[in-house]
Amino acid sequence: MSENIQIKGRLLSLNWPDETAGATVSVDLSQLQVARAEIEDAEGVTHRMSVLVKWDADYLVGKEVCSHSTTEGTTLSEL
């Protein structure tokens, strides 16, 4: 059984895989996409994780976020 780890902190970057970054009509942008997030917590530790976010989630970079574990994967929300 996997642990539910919740990370709260500032989103430093959101890196999209090549196939999503160069989105074509074959990518369904209404669905959550996998991206690599870097979150710096209150202690200054940077956590890198795969997250499921909407294609327009770049607006979260620089903001305070929280990761949430779901059955599909880890999602992000703005604090």
N, CA, C and O atoms as a DFTB+ gen file, in Angstrom:
316 C
 N C O
     1  1       0.840      -1.178       0.000
     2  2       0.000       0.000       0.000
     3  2       0.886       1.242       0.000
     4  3       1.861       1.307       0.749
     5  1       0.555       2.229      -0.836
     6  2       1.385       3.422      -0.928
     7  2       0.936       4.470       0.084
     8  3      -0.227       4.520       0.484
     9  1       1.896       5.308       0.488
    10  2       1.621       6.366       1.452
    11  2       0.984       7.561       0.757
    12  3       1.273       7.850      -0.404
    13  1       0.106       8.254       1.490
    14  2      -0.430       9.517       1.011
    15  2       0.447      10.622       1.569
    16  3       0.369      10.946       2.754
    17  1       1.278      11.199       0.720
    18  2       2.189      12.249       1.149
    19  2       1.669      13.570       0.605
    20  3       1.474      13.723      -0.601
    21  1       1.444      14.524       1.502
    22  2       0.952      15.838       1.116
    23  2       2.096      16.834       1.245
    24  3       2.704      16.962       2.307
    25  1       2.382      17.534       0.158
    26  2       3.440      18.544       0.145
    27  2       2.782      19.909      -0.022
    28  3       1.983      20.119      -0.934
    29  1       3.130      20.831       0.870
    30  2       2.659      22.211       0.756
    31  2       3.874      23.092       0.545
    32  3       4.887      22.936       1.226
    33  1       3.776      24.021      -0.400
    34  2       4.875      24.938      -0.648
    35  2       4.686      25.713      -1.927
    36  3       3.604      25.715      -2.515
    37  1       5.754      26.380      -2.357
    38  2       5.716      27.206      -3.566
    39  2       6.102      26.360      -4.768
    40  3       7.122      25.671      -4.756
    41  1       5.274      26.419      -5.810
    42  2       5.560      25.683      -7.041
    43  2       6.651      26.418      -7.811
    44  3       6.441      27.530      -8.296
    45  1       7.818      25.785      -7.919
    46  2       8.958      26.395      -8.600
    47  2       8.881      26.223     -10.105
    48  3       9.202      27.141     -10.859
    49  1       8.451      25.036     -10.545
    50  2       8.364      24.787     -11.983
    51  2       7.392      23.658     -12.262
    52  3       7.112      22.816     -11.409
    53  1       6.894      23.670     -13.472
    54  2       6.014      22.628     -13.974
    55  2       6.551      22.256     -15.346
    56  3       6.477      23.055     -16.279
    57  1       7.087      21.056     -15.475
    58  2       7.729      20.621     -16.714
    59  2       6.855      19.600     -17.416
    60  3       6.483      18.573     -16.848
    61  1       6.534      19.907     -18.672
    62  2       5.661      19.044     -19.460
    63  2       6.492      18.066     -20.279
    64  3       7.560      18.424     -20.776
    65  1       6.007      16.820     -20.425
    66  2       6.704      15.879     -21.305
    67  2       6.635      16.378     -22.751
    68  3       5.732      17.135     -23.109
    69  1       7.575      15.958     -23.564
    70  2       7.652      16.419     -24.951
    71  2       6.345      16.235     -25.710
    72  3       5.946      17.119     -26.467
    73  1       5.672      15.102     -25.521
    74  2       4.446      14.853     -26.285
    75  2       3.311      15.788     -25.879
    76  3       2.405      16.026     -26.678
    77  1       3.337      16.322     -24.663
    78  2       2.311      17.270     -24.232
    79  2       2.719      18.692     -24.573
    80  3       1.873      19.501     -24.954
    81  1       3.996      19.011     -24.443
    82  2       4.484      20.363     -24.723
    83  2       4.225      20.747     -26.175
    84  3       3.909      21.902     -26.461
    85  1       4.353      19.815     -27.074
    86  2       4.081      20.057     -28.482
    87  2       2.727      19.506     -28.859
    88  3       2.591      18.810     -29.865
    89  1       1.719      19.814     -28.052
    90  2       0.382      19.221     -28.187
    91  2      -0.158      19.328     -29.607
    92  3      -0.080      20.372     -30.254
    93  1      -0.697      18.233     -30.054
    94  2      -1.350      18.171     -31.355
    95  2      -2.796      17.776     -31.122
    96  3      -3.234      17.660     -29.977
    97  1      -3.528      17.570     -32.184
    98  2      -4.931      17.171     -32.043
    99  2      -5.064      15.790     -31.419
   100  3      -6.162      15.409     -31.012
   101  1      -3.987      15.039     -31.334
   102  2      -4.048      13.707     -30.730
   103  2      -4.042      13.755     -29.208
   104  3      -4.300      12.737     -28.566
   105  1      -3.750      14.928     -28.606
   106  2      -3.738      15.079     -27.151
   107  2      -5.059      15.706     -26.725
   108  3      -5.426      16.774     -27.215
   109  1      -5.779      15.046     -25.810
   110  2      -7.062      15.548     -25.313
   111  2      -6.799      16.533     -24.181
   112  3      -6.533      16.129     -23.049
   113  1      -6.874      17.827     -24.486
   114  2      -6.545      18.854     -23.508
   115  2      -7.625      19.048     -22.452
   116  3      -7.425      19.815     -21.510
   117  1      -8.763      18.376     -22.584
   118  2      -9.795      18.463     -21.551
   119  2      -9.510      17.500     -20.405
   120  3     -10.138      17.587     -19.350
   121  1      -8.572      16.588     -20.605
   122  2      -8.201      15.616     -19.582
   123  2      -6.987      16.110     -18.798
   124  3      -6.227      16.953     -19.274
   125  1      -6.820      15.574     -17.593
   126  2      -5.628      15.898     -16.811
   127  2      -4.398      15.352     -17.518
   128  3      -4.427      14.255     -18.076
   129  1      -3.321      16.123     -17.489
   130  2      -2.072      15.753     -18.141
   131  2      -1.003      15.493     -17.081
   132  3      -1.033      16.082     -16.000
   133  1      -0.068      14.616     -17.397
   134  2       1.037      14.336     -16.482
   135  2       2.129      15.378     -16.700
   136  3       2.526      15.649     -17.834
   137  1       2.607      15.958     -15.604
   138  2       3.713      16.918     -15.650
   139  2       4.630      16.639     -14.465
   140  3       4.252      15.940     -13.525
   141  1       5.819      17.184     -14.521
   142  2       6.786      17.035     -13.426
   143  2       6.815      18.354     -12.657
   144  3       7.128      19.400     -13.226
   145  1       6.490      18.306     -11.370
   146  2       6.428      19.515     -10.542
   147  2       7.610      19.577      -9.592
   148  3       8.086      18.552      -9.103
   149  1       8.076      20.790      -9.339
   150  2       9.085      21.048      -8.313
   151  2       8.454      22.002      -7.310
   152  3       8.089      23.127      -7.652
   153  1       8.326      21.535      -6.048
   154  2       7.692      22.315      -4.991
   155  2       8.695      22.519      -3.864
   156  3       9.287      21.563      -3.364
   157  1       8.881      23.779      -3.468
   158  2       9.767      24.098      -2.345
   159  2       8.916      24.277      -1.088
   160  3       8.038      25.139      -1.045
   161  1       9.180      23.457      -0.065
   162  2       8.394      23.531       1.172
   163  2       8.927      24.627       2.093
   164  3       9.892      25.313       1.755
   165  1       8.295      24.790       3.255
   166  2       8.642      25.858       4.202
   167  2      10.071      25.753       4.722
   168  3      10.657      26.760       5.119
   169  1      10.639      24.546       4.724
   170  2      12.017      24.349       5.193
   171  2      13.044      24.585       4.095
   172  3      14.245      24.495       4.351
   173  1      12.601      24.885       2.884
   174  2      13.512      25.119       1.773
   175  2      13.895      23.873       1.007
   176  3      14.777      23.924       0.150
   177  1      13.248      22.745       1.298
   178  2      13.523      21.491       0.600
   179  2      12.702      21.454      -0.685
   180  3      11.502      21.728      -0.666
   181  1      13.346      21.116      -1.800
   182  2      12.653      21.009      -3.079
   183  2      12.234      19.564      -3.309
   184  3      13.052      18.646      -3.253
   185  1      10.944      19.382      -3.570
   186  2      10.378      18.060      -3.840
   187  2      10.028      17.992      -5.321
   188  3       9.389      18.899      -5.855
   189  1      10.447      16.914      -5.983
   190  2      10.132      16.700      -7.392
   191  2       9.191      15.513      -7.487
   192  3       9.457      14.449      -6.928
   193  1       8.074      15.704      -8.209
   194  2       7.089      14.632      -8.308
   195  2       6.294      14.750      -9.599
   196  3       6.173      15.827     -10.183
   197  1       5.759      13.619     -10.026
   198  2       4.838      13.614     -11.156
   199  2       3.460      13.977     -10.637
   200  3       3.015      13.460      -9.612
   201  1       2.785      14.875     -11.355
   202  2       1.458      15.323     -10.949
   203  2       0.516      15.304     -12.147
   204  3       0.951      15.340     -13.298
   205  1      -0.769      15.247     -11.860
   206  2      -1.810      15.343     -12.875
   207  2      -2.424      16.733     -12.782
   208  3      -2.979      17.101     -11.746
   209  1      -2.327      17.507     -13.859
   210  2      -2.844      18.874     -13.865
   211  2      -3.520      19.166     -15.197
   212  3      -3.313      18.455     -16.180
   213  1      -4.333      20.223     -15.218
   214  2      -4.935      20.667     -16.472
   215  2      -3.867      21.336     -17.323
   216  3      -2.852      21.802     -16.806
   217  1      -4.101      21.381     -18.634
   218  2      -3.096      21.893     -19.559
   219  2      -2.740      23.349     -19.289
   220  3      -1.659      23.795     -19.675
   221  1      -3.630      24.107     -18.630
   222  2      -3.365      25.524     -18.384
   223  2      -2.837      25.790     -16.971
   224  3      -2.946      26.915     -16.484
   225  1      -2.272      24.790     -16.308
   226  2      -1.829      24.906     -14.913
   227  2      -0.558      25.731     -14.729
   228  3      -0.109      25.906     -13.596
   229  1       0.028      26.238     -15.797
   230  2       1.245      27.049     -15.666
   231  2       1.033      28.277     -14.784
   232  3       1.995      28.809     -14.229
   233  1      -0.218      28.737     -14.648
   234  2      -0.489      29.905     -13.807
   235  2      -0.160      29.637     -12.337
   236  3      -0.035      30.579     -11.555
   237  1      -0.018      28.363     -11.949
   238  2       0.301      28.008     -10.566
   239  2       1.776      28.218     -10.213
   240  3       2.124      28.271      -9.033
   241  1       2.640      28.338     -11.213
   242  2       4.074      28.512     -10.954
   243  2       4.284      29.809     -10.174
   244  3       3.807      30.873     -10.570
   245  1       5.011      29.699      -9.054
   246  2       5.272      30.839      -8.190
   247  2       4.253      31.011      -7.074
   248  3       4.423      31.860      -6.199
   249  1       3.191      30.207      -7.104
   250  2       2.142      30.307      -6.084
   251  2       2.276      29.183      -5.070
   252  3       2.966      28.191      -5.305
   253  1       1.603      29.357      -3.935
   254  2       1.562      28.327      -2.899
   255  2       0.567      27.251      -3.319
   256  3      -0.584      27.547      -3.642
   257  1       1.023      25.997      -3.312
   258  2       0.189      24.876      -3.734
   259  2       0.261      23.754      -2.705
   260  3       1.084      23.769      -1.790
   261  1      -0.617      22.793      -2.884
   262  2      -0.638      21.602      -2.039
   263  2      -0.873      20.404      -2.946
   264  3      -1.733      20.445      -3.826
   265  1      -0.116      19.344      -2.734
   266  2      -0.322      18.118      -3.511
   267  2      -1.324      17.230      -2.783
   268  3      -1.383      17.218      -1.553
   269  1      -2.112      16.489      -3.559
   270  2      -3.122      15.591      -3.008
   271  2      -3.029      14.252      -3.728
   272  3      -2.985      14.212      -4.958
   273  1      -3.000      13.165      -2.979
   274  2      -2.981      11.829      -3.573
   275  2      -4.404      11.393      -3.890
   276  3      -5.306      11.535      -3.065
   277  1      -4.598      10.856      -5.103
   278  2      -5.882      10.301      -5.515
   279  2      -5.636       8.904      -6.056
   280  3      -4.489       8.469      -6.153
   281  1      -6.685       8.208      -6.404
   282  2      -6.521       6.867      -6.970
   283  2      -5.863       6.932      -8.346
   284  3      -5.216       5.970      -8.759
   285  1      -6.018       8.054      -9.067
   286  2      -5.420       8.198     -10.396
   287  2      -3.980       8.684     -10.351
   288  3      -3.214       8.450     -11.285
   289  1      -3.606       9.365      -9.259
   290  2      -2.270       9.934      -9.141
   291  2      -2.288      11.129      -8.208
   292  3      -3.211      11.285      -7.409
   293  1      -1.270      11.973      -8.309
   294  2      -1.147      13.144      -7.443
   295  2      -1.609      14.383      -8.194
   296  3      -1.203      14.612      -9.333
   297  1      -2.460      15.184      -7.553
   298  2      -2.947      16.422      -8.149
   299  2      -2.440      17.608      -7.333
   300  3      -1.957      17.443      -6.213
   301  1      -2.556      18.803      -7.908
   302  2      -2.151      20.035      -7.233
   303  2      -3.347      20.952      -7.083
   304  3      -4.232      20.980      -7.938
   305  1      -3.369      21.708      -5.986
   306  2      -4.374      22.758      -5.826
   307  2      -3.690      23.983      -5.243
   308  3      -2.703      23.875      -4.516
   309  1      -4.229      25.148      -5.572
   310  2      -3.690      26.406      -5.060
   311  2      -4.170      26.613      -3.634
   312  3      -5.326      26.339      -3.314
   313  1      -3.273      27.102      -2.772
   314  2      -3.655      27.392      -1.381
   315  2      -4.191      28.803      -1.260
   316  3      -4.564      29.229      -0.167
